[in-house]
Amino acid sequence: MYTDTLLHIDGTWRPGTSGRTIPVEDPGTGEQIGTVAHADTADLDEALAAAERGFLVWKNTSAHERYLLMKRAAGLFRERADRVAHRLTLEQGKPLAEALGEVNLGADLIDWFAEEARRTYGRVIPSRAAGVESFVLREPVGPVAAFTPWNFPINQVVRKLSGAVATGCSIIVKAPEETPASPADLIAAFVDAGLPPGVAQLVFGVPADVSSYLIPHPTIKKITFTGSTPVGKQLAALAGLHMKRATMELGGHAPAVVFADADVPRAAKLLAAFKFRNAGQVCTSPTRMLVERPALSTFVDGFVAYAHKLQVGHGLDPATRMGPLANARRLAAMEFLVADACDRGATLLCGGKRIGTAGHFFAPTVLVNVPPGARILHEEPFGPIVPIAAFDTLEEVVAESNRLPYGLAAYAYTSSLRTAQTWGAAVESGMVSINHHGLALPELPFGGIKDSGHGNEGGTEGLDGYLNTKLITRAAL
């Protein structure tokens, strides 16, 4: 079911001009399963020219027509869900059930953006003088360059693609080379639904080369990037140098606070399930468990028990509940973080090592007594490793929650409304979820603050980055 992936430029699926390709491997076996076409400068120039032409067509297409097309695309994507999920698991590794959930959420996101963009209202402003009218219009910003990572190859593309298409923009998507087939399936659903040539391009290549060429180009009016904080800062600086609007969804290191008055066993179970989803390769993953001291032993026991029972294996195995890491780089990073913590005196309760020699499997890992200088307390782990620590006071846990420069997501469990209100107001985070994990739904804003980026990719706020605000004020002659 896995086929080689081509570029999509100006309505045509084709190889790169040079004929170069990049190998794609199954992270569950480490074996090559296909290739993806490599875009060179000539291909990028064609994509830019096509995006400029496509924008001229699409910005003049009514919101209702855009809505109808997107609804057709969502329907096609749902019809193809099983096939797309299978390919997603093969190239990314996550369990098939998680892949299917990502595909279906992608279709929901297309639907939501299609509906919401029909309600991109302007407004009339009461005038101070007779015979004067002042009103505000919302207009598409122009061709967009989007850069997406491999951990959620559909979810990360669909938010950017849907936001652009729904508002009348054209877009060039630079999707991840490790996971190219599922983004191509997403683009294909839009194309097969009738999207005009030039409105959506799909390219692959050396990420730094593609971004450094597209971002400064005068055709591009906005960039949107999901990825690590260091790379995001570089791209944001480049965008700022050329006065390009930028949406940045960057890394996180989310605190998960469990107060003693919570249902502690339930909190342990839900946080463990959420932590090990996609093998921990989630920007909003709870990565620092902070537990009020009277509840610590109960929480640790429940969390470790869940980790021990978690079935790790190939994503296509129905018994698998956690798949492999996406690549060998992540394996090396996990081994380094565990070794660093243990060398500094941390206690390893479970996991901490690679599983087998084929593929990129790493055992669910729990650390306690982690000293303050350990790297895992400062760097986003982006894998199935979690440190658990105790706290004694609300003031102490607020300070720890806000200690790092990240501010993407934060979680808490408590039965006290006062505690929930106090901690929720004090924590510095773009998204806060209390007593459940309710982030990333289509209708909710999704984005961070501080070093976790700026802008949103969900909710009504997700459309703002693709729209210019134009004031028109006129007087009768």
C-alpha positions as CSV (number, residue, x, y, z in Angstrom):
1,M,0.0,0.0,0.0
2,Y,3.0,2.3,0.2
3,T,4.0,4.1,-3.0
4,D,6.7,6.6,-3.9
5,T,5.6,10.2,-3.3
6,L,5.8,12.9,-5.9
7,L,5.8,16.7,-5.8
8,H,2.5,18.5,-6.5
9,I,3.0,21.8,-8.4
10,D,0.4,23.7,-10.5
11,G,-2.2,20.9,-10.4
12,T,0.3,18.2,-11.5
13,W,1.9,15.3,-9.6
14,R,5.5,14.9,-10.9
15,P,9.1,14.1,-9.9
16,G,11.6,16.8,-9.2
17,T,13.4,18.4,-12.1
18,S,16.7,16.8,-11.2
19,G,15.1,13.4,-10.7
20,R,16.6,13.1,-7.2
21,T,14.8,11.3,-4.5
22,I,15.0,10.8,-0.7
23,P,14.6,7.4,0.9
24,V,11.6,6.8,3.3
25,E,11.9,4.1,6.0
26,D,9.5,2.2,8.2
27,P,10.6,3.2,11.8
28,G,9.2,-0.1,13.0
29,T,11.7,-2.1,11.0
30,G,14.3,0.3,9.9
31,E,13.8,-0.8,6.3
32,Q,13.3,1.5,3.3
33,I,9.7,1.3,2.0
34,G,9.7,4.0,-0.7
35,T,11.1,7.3,-1.8
36,V,10.0,11.0,-2.0
37,A,10.8,13.4,-4.8
38,H,13.4,16.1,-4.0
39,A,12.5,19.7,-5.1
40,D,15.4,21.8,-6.4
41,T,15.4,25.6,-7.0
42,A,13.8,25.2,-10.4
43,D,10.9,23.3,-8.8
44,L,10.5,25.9,-6.1
45,D,10.4,28.6,-8.7
46,E,7.6,26.8,-10.5
47,A,5.7,26.4,-7.2
48,L,6.1,30.1,-6.5
49,A,4.8,31.1,-9.9
50,A,1.9,28.6,-9.6
51,A,1.0,29.9,-6.2
52,E,0.9,33.5,-7.5
53,R,-1.4,32.5,-10.3
54,G,-3.5,30.3,-8.0
55,F,-4.0,33.2,-5.5
56,L,-5.4,35.5,-8.2
57,V,-8.0,32.8,-9.0
58,W,-8.8,31.7,-5.4
59,K,-9.1,35.1,-3.7
60,N,-11.9,35.9,-6.1
61,T,-13.7,32.7,-5.5
62,S,-16.6,33.2,-3.1
63,A,-16.5,31.9,0.5
64,H,-19.5,29.7,-0.3
65,E,-17.7,28.1,-3.2
66,R,-14.6,27.5,-1.1
67,Y,-16.8,26.0,1.6
68,L,-18.4,23.6,-0.8
69,L,-15.1,22.4,-2.2
70,M,-13.6,21.9,1.3
71,K,-16.7,19.9,2.3
72,R,-16.1,17.6,-0.7
73,A,-12.4,17.3,0.3
74,A,-13.3,16.3,3.8
75,G,-15.7,13.7,2.5
76,L,-13.1,12.2,0.2
77,F,-10.5,12.1,3.0
78,R,-12.9,10.2,5.3
79,E,-13.7,7.7,2.5
80,R,-10.0,7.1,2.2
81,A,-9.3,7.0,5.9
82,D,-8.2,3.3,6.2
83,R,-5.8,3.5,3.4
84,V,-4.3,6.8,4.5
85,A,-4.0,5.6,8.1
86,H,-2.2,2.5,7.0
87,R,0.4,4.5,5.0
88,L,0.8,7.0,8.0
89,T,1.6,4.1,10.3
90,L,4.1,2.6,7.9
91,E,6.0,5.9,7.6
92,Q,5.6,7.4,11.0
93,G,5.3,4.4,13.3
94,K,2.3,5.3,15.5
95,P,-0.3,2.6,16.2
96,L,-2.9,2.2,13.5
97,A,-5.7,3.3,15.9
98,E,-3.9,6.6,16.5
99,A,-3.2,7.1,12.8
100,L,-6.9,6.6,12.0
101,G,-7.8,9.1,14.7
102,E,-5.4,11.6,13.1
103,V,-7.0,11.1,9.7
104,N,-10.5,11.6,11.0
105,L,-9.6,14.6,13.0
106,G,-8.0,16.0,9.9
107,A,-11.4,15.7,8.1
108,D,-13.1,17.4,11.0
109,L,-10.6,20.2,10.8
110,I,-11.3,20.7,7.1
111,D,-15.0,20.8,7.9
112,W,-14.6,23.3,10.7
113,F,-12.4,25.7,8.8
114,A,-14.7,25.5,5.8
115,E,-17.7,26.5,7.9
116,E,-15.9,29.1,10.0
117,A,-14.5,31.0,6.9
118,R,-18.0,31.6,5.7
119,R,-18.3,33.8,8.9
120,T,-15.3,36.0,8.4
121,Y,-17.2,39.1,9.0
122,G,-16.0,42.7,8.7
123,R,-17.8,45.5,10.6
124,V,-19.3,49.0,10.1
125,I,-17.9,51.7,12.5
126,P,-20.3,54.5,13.5
127,S,-19.1,57.7,12.0
128,R,-18.4,61.0,13.8
129,A,-19.6,63.1,10.8
130,A,-22.6,63.0,8.6
131,G,-22.0,61.6,5.1
132,V,-19.0,59.5,6.2
133,E,-18.9,55.7,6.2
134,S,-16.2,53.6,7.8
135,F,-16.0,49.9,7.5
136,V,-13.6,47.0,8.0
137,L,-12.9,44.2,5.5
138,R,-11.0,41.0,5.9
139,E,-9.0,40.0,2.9
140,P,-6.7,37.0,2.2
141,V,-3.1,37.8,2.9
142,G,-1.7,36.1,-0.2
143,P,0.5,33.1,-1.0
144,V,1.6,31.2,2.1
145,A,4.7,29.0,2.8
146,A,4.0,26.3,5.3
147,F,6.6,24.1,7.0
148,T,5.5,21.0,9.0
149,P,7.1,18.2,11.1
150,W,6.9,14.4,11.0
151,N,5.2,13.7,14.4
152,F,1.7,14.5,13.1
153,P,2.1,14.7,9.3
154,I,-1.6,15.1,8.6
155,N,-2.6,17.2,11.6
156,Q,0.2,19.7,11.2
157,V,-0.5,20.2,7.4
158,V,-4.3,20.2,7.6
159,R,-4.5,23.2,9.9
160,K,-2.3,25.3,7.7
161,L,-3.8,24.1,4.4
162,S,-7.4,24.5,5.6
163,G,-6.7,27.9,7.1
164,A,-5.2,29.1,3.8
165,V,-7.7,27.6,1.4
166,A,-10.7,28.6,3.5
167,T,-9.7,32.3,3.6
168,G,-8.8,32.5,-0.2
169,C,-5.0,32.1,0.0
170,S,-2.8,29.9,-2.0
171,I,-0.2,27.8,-0.3
172,I,3.1,25.9,-0.7
173,V,3.5,23.1,1.8
174,K,7.0,21.9,2.6
175,A,6.0,18.6,4.3
176,P,8.3,16.3,6.2
177,E,10.6,14.0,4.1
178,E,10.3,11.2,6.7
179,T,6.5,11.1,6.4
180,P,5.6,12.3,2.9
181,A,2.8,9.9,1.8
182,S,0.1,11.0,4.2
183,P,0.4,14.7,3.5
184,A,0.3,13.8,-0.2
185,D,-3.0,11.9,0.4
186,L,-4.3,15.0,2.1
187,I,-3.4,17.3,-0.8
188,A,-4.9,14.7,-3.2
189,A,-8.3,14.9,-1.4
190,F,-8.4,18.7,-2.1
191,V,-7.2,18.3,-5.7
192,D,-9.8,15.5,-6.4
193,A,-12.5,17.7,-4.8
194,G,-11.8,20.3,-7.5
195,L,-9.2,22.7,-6.1
196,P,-7.9,24.8,-9.0
197,P,-4.3,24.4,-10.1
198,G,-1.8,26.6,-8.2
199,V,-3.8,26.9,-5.0
200,A,-1.9,24.2,-3.2
201,Q,1.6,23.0,-3.9
202,L,3.5,20.2,-2.1
203,V,7.3,20.1,-2.1
204,F,10.0,18.2,-0.3
205,G,13.8,18.7,0.0
206,V,16.5,19.9,2.3
207,P,14.5,21.8,4.9
208,A,17.0,24.6,5.4
209,D,17.4,25.1,1.6
210,V,13.7,25.2,1.0
211,S,12.9,27.6,3.9
212,S,15.8,30.0,3.1
213,Y,14.6,30.2,-0.5
214,L,10.8,30.5,0.0
215,I,10.6,32.8,3.0
216,P,12.5,35.9,1.5
217,H,10.8,35.4,-1.9
218,P,8.5,38.4,-2.7
219,T,5.7,36.1,-3.7
220,I,5.3,34.7,-0.2
221,K,3.3,37.0,2.1
222,K,3.0,34.7,5.2
223,I,4.9,31.8,6.7
224,T,3.6,29.2,9.2
225,F,5.9,26.8,10.9
226,T,5.5,23.9,13.4
227,G,8.7,22.5,14.9
228,S,11.5,23.1,17.4
229,T,12.1,26.4,19.1
230,P,15.7,26.9,17.8
231,V,14.6,26.4,14.2
232,G,11.5,28.4,14.7
233,K,13.5,31.4,16.0
234,Q,15.7,31.3,13.0
235,L,12.8,31.2,10.6
236,A,10.9,33.9,12.5
237,A,14.0,36.1,12.3
238,L,14.2,35.6,8.6
239,A,10.5,36.4,8.2
240,G,10.9,39.5,10.3
241,L,13.8,40.6,8.1
242,H,11.5,40.7,5.2
243,M,8.4,41.9,7.1
244,K,6.5,38.6,6.5
245,R,3.7,37.6,8.8
246,A,4.5,34.5,10.7
247,T,2.7,31.9,12.8
248,M,5.0,29.9,15.0
249,E,3.9,26.7,16.8
250,L,7.1,25.7,18.6
251,G,8.3,23.3,21.3
252,G,7.0,22.8,24.8
253,H,7.9,21.2,28.2
254,A,4.4,21.0,29.7
255,P,4.0,20.8,33.5
256,A,1.3,18.3,34.7
257,V,0.4,19.2,38.3
258,V,-1.5,16.7,40.4
259,F,-2.8,18.0,43.7
260,A,-3.5,15.7,46.6
261,D,-7.2,16.3,46.5
262,A,-7.5,15.0,43.0
263,D,-8.6,11.5,42.0
264,V,-4.9,10.5,42.0
265,P,-5.2,6.9,40.4
266,R,-7.3,8.4,37.6
267,A,-4.9,11.2,37.1
268,A,-2.0,8.8,36.9
269,K,-3.8,6.6,34.3
270,L,-4.9,9.5,32.1
271,L,-1.6,11.3,32.2
272,A,0.4,8.1,31.4
273,A,-1.9,7.4,28.4
274,F,-1.5,11.0,27.2
275,K,2.3,11.0,27.9
276,F,3.0,7.9,25.9
277,R,0.7,8.7,23.0
278,N,2.8,8.8,19.7
279,A,5.7,7.5,21.9
280,G,5.8,10.9,23.6
281,Q,6.6,12.7,20.3
282,V,3.9,15.4,20.9
283,C,4.6,19.1,21.4
284,T,1.8,19.3,24.0
285,S,2.8,16.1,25.8
286,P,2.9,16.4,29.6
287,T,6.6,16.2,30.2
288,R,7.1,17.2,33.9
289,M,4.9,15.5,36.4
290,L,4.6,17.6,39.6
291,V,2.7,15.8,42.4
292,E,1.7,17.1,45.8
293,R,3.8,15.2,48.3
294,P,1.0,13.3,50.1
295,A,-0.1,11.8,46.7
296,L,3.3,11.1,45.3
297,S,3.6,7.3,46.1
298,T,0.1,6.6,44.8
299,F,0.7,8.5,41.6
300,V,4.1,7.0,41.0
301,D,2.8,3.5,41.5
302,G,-0.1,4.0,39.1
303,F,2.0,5.7,36.5
304,V,4.8,3.0,36.6
305,A,2.2,0.2,36.5
306,Y,0.7,1.7,33.3
307,A,4.2,2.0,31.8
308,H,5.0,-1.6,32.6
309,K,1.8,-2.9,31.0
310,L,2.1,-0.8,27.8
311,Q,2.5,-3.0,24.8
312,V,5.2,-1.6,22.5
313,G,5.5,-2.9,19.0
314,H,5.0,-2.2,15.3
315,G,2.1,0.2,14.7
316,L,0.3,-2.3,12.4
317,D,0.1,-4.9,15.2
318,P,-3.4,-4.7,16.7
319,A,-2.0,-5.3,20.1
320,T,0.4,-2.4,20.0
321,R,-0.3,0.6,22.2
322,M,2.9,2.5,21.6
323,G,4.9,2.4,18.4
324,P,8.6,3.2,17.7
325,L,10.3,6.5,17.7
326,A,10.3,8.2,14.3
327,N,14.0,7.9,13.6
328,A,17.4,6.9,14.9
329,R,18.1,10.5,16.0
330,R,15.3,10.2,18.6
331,L,16.7,7.0,20.0
332,A,20.1,8.6,20.5
333,A,18.4,11.6,22.2
334,M,16.5,9.3,24.6
335,E,19.6,7.4,25.6
336,F,21.5,10.6,26.2
337,L,18.7,12.1,28.4
338,V,18.4,9.0,30.5
339,A,22.2,8.6,30.9
340,D,22.6,12.3,31.9
341,A,19.8,12.1,34.5
342,C,21.1,8.8,36.0
343,D,24.7,10.0,36.0
344,R,23.6,13.0,38.1
345,G,21.8,10.8,40.6
346,A,18.3,10.3,39.3
347,T,16.5,7.0,40.1
348,L,15.3,5.0,37.1
349,L,12.0,3.2,37.9
350,C,11.3,1.6,34.6
351,G,12.5,1.6,30.9
352,G,15.5,3.6,30.1
353,K,16.7,1.6,27.2
354,R,16.2,0.6,23.6
355,I,14.0,-2.4,22.9
356,G,15.4,-4.9,20.4
357,T,17.8,-4.1,17.5
358,A,15.3,-3.7,14.6
359,G,13.4,-0.4,14.3
360,H,13.5,2.5,16.7
361,F,11.8,1.2,19.8
362,F,12.4,2.7,23.3
363,A,10.9,1.5,26.5
364,P,8.4,3.8,28.4
365,T,10.7,5.4,31.0
366,V,10.0,6.9,34.4
367,L,12.5,8.8,36.5
368,V,12.3,10.2,40.0
369,N,14.8,12.1,42.3
370,V,16.0,13.9,39.2
371,P,18.5,16.6,40.2
372,P,17.9,20.2,39.1
373,G,20.8,20.2,36.7
374,A,19.6,17.2,34.6
375,R,19.0,18.1,31.0
376,I,15.6,16.5,30.9
377,L,14.3,19.1,33.3
378,H,15.3,21.9,30.9
379,E,15.0,20.4,27.4
380,E,11.9,19.1,25.6
381,P,12.4,15.3,25.7
382,F,10.0,14.6,22.7
383,G,10.0,10.9,23.6
384,P,8.6,8.4,26.1
385,I,10.6,9.7,29.1
386,V,9.0,11.4,32.1
387,P,10.5,12.8,35.4
388,I,8.2,12.8,38.4
389,A,8.8,15.2,41.3
390,A,7.0,16.3,44.5
391,F,5.9,19.7,45.6
392,D,4.6,21.0,48.9
393,T,2.8,24.3,48.3
394,L,0.8,26.0,45.6
395,E,3.3,28.9,45.4
396,E,6.1,26.4,44.8
397,V,4.3,24.5,42.0
398,V,3.3,27.7,40.3
399,A,7.0,28.8,40.3
400,E,8.1,25.4,38.9
401,S,5.3,25.4,36.3
402,N,6.6,28.8,35.0
403,R,10.3,28.2,35.4
404,L,11.1,27.3,31.8
405,P,10.9,29.7,28.8
406,Y,8.3,27.4,27.2
407,G,4.6,28.2,27.3
408,L,2.6,25.9,25.1
409,A,0.5,23.6,27.3
410,A,0.0,22.9,31.0
411,Y,-2.2,20.4,32.9
412,A,-3.6,20.1,36.4
413,Y,-5.8,17.7,38.4
414,T,-7.6,18.9,41.4
415,S,-11.1,18.7,43.0
416,S,-10.9,22.2,44.3
417,L,-12.4,25.0,42.1
418,R,-10.3,27.5,44.0
419,T,-7.1,25.7,43.3
420,A,-8.0,25.2,39.7
421,Q,-8.8,28.9,39.3
422,T,-5.7,30.1,41.1
423,W,-3.2,27.8,39.3
424,G,-4.9,28.2,36.0
425,A,-4.7,32.0,36.2
426,A,-1.1,32.0,37.4
427,V,0.4,29.5,34.9
428,E,2.1,31.0,31.9
429,S,0.9,29.0,29.0
430,G,-1.1,29.4,25.8
431,M,-3.2,26.4,26.6
432,V,-4.3,25.1,30.0
433,S,-6.3,21.9,30.5
434,I,-7.6,21.0,34.0
435,N,-9.0,17.5,35.0
436,H,-9.0,16.3,31.4
437,H,-7.0,16.6,28.2
438,G,-9.1,18.8,25.9
439,L,-6.6,20.5,23.6
440,A,-6.4,20.4,19.7
441,L,-10.1,20.3,18.9
442,P,-10.9,22.2,15.7
443,E,-13.0,24.9,17.5
444,L,-10.3,25.6,20.1
445,P,-7.4,28.0,19.7
446,F,-4.1,26.1,19.5
447,G,-0.9,28.0,20.2
448,G,1.7,29.0,22.7
449,I,3.5,31.9,24.3
450,K,7.1,32.7,25.3
451,D,9.5,30.4,23.5
452,S,6.7,28.2,22.4
453,G,5.8,30.6,19.6
454,H,3.0,33.0,18.7
455,G,-0.3,32.9,16.8
456,N,-2.9,30.2,16.7
457,E,-3.9,27.3,14.4
458,G,-7.4,26.5,15.7
459,G,-10.6,28.3,16.7
460,T,-11.6,31.5,15.1
461,E,-8.1,32.8,16.0
462,G,-6.7,30.3,13.5
463,L,-8.1,32.3,10.6
464,D,-6.6,35.6,11.7
465,G,-3.1,34.9,10.4
466,Y,-4.4,34.4,6.9
467,L,-6.4,37.6,6.7
468,N,-5.4,41.2,6.3
469,T,-7.6,43.9,8.0
470,K,-8.5,46.7,5.6
471,L,-10.2,49.9,6.8
472,I,-12.2,51.9,4.2
473,T,-13.5,55.2,5.2
474,R,-15.3,57.4,2.6
475,A,-17.3,60.6,2.4
476,A,-20.0,61.6,0.0
477,L,-19.0,64.3,-2.4
